[in-house]
Amino acid sequence: MKKNHIVRYSFKDIQKMKLKDTGTDWKRVNSMSEAEIEANARSDPDNPPLTKKELSRAQWMPSPKAIRKKLDMTQREFAQAFHFSLGAVRDWEQGRGIPDPSTRALLRVIAYRPDIVRTALNRP
């Protein structure tokens, strides 16, 4: 079983991602250990942890960047090969957007069988 990890973003990371500052006390967060963050998150009544049943129903979100890297392609090559806009690929990889459900389904297929997708997309 994989261990869950908490993702931390600093204030500078949030500024780079152009996300709205929520008023988080970043000095406090950055000084906390992983265990303290975990305990704090679990104690939040507005955001209870997912149950094992809920986690089992969660769908895998393919990482466009990981797929692209695995295929040893540039963003431009990946976009052209799979008929995505270059801007969309950049946005997904930089966290400025997420693929819609149908694109996520296509990304799952690309992750497992990129050859079939290329063949299908290049048929007359």
PyMOL commands that set and color helices and strands:
alter all, ss='L'
color gray80, all
select helices_A, chain A and resi 11-17+26-31+34-42+52-57+64-70+75-81+86-93+101-112+114-121
alter helices_A, ss='H'
color red, helices_A
deselect
rebuild
show_as cartoon
